[in-house]
Amino acid sequence: MKKIIFLICSVTVFSSQGFSQETIKNTSTVLRINFLNPGIEYETPVFNKSTVSMNLGVGYGGSYPNLTSGASG
């Protein structure tokens, strides 16, 4: 009897979690400033569930000299 009650409770909890993704949430415009990798990101909605993101910033790259051959860094 305890196993049946546990099974019913488990199915109820997990099924309610699955339906929580069905709600329509409108996207919003976001402006982010990143300090670790300096830059600015602007994200704007195109449709109800999709956005376009534009980034402007400084990137960096490099490698260890002993691990690569013919690469800059």
Buried (B, 14 or more C-beta within 10 A) or exposed (E): EEEEEEEEEEEEEEEEEEEEEEEEEEBEEEEEEEEEEEBEBEBEBEEEEEEEEEEEEEEEEEEEEEEEEEEEE
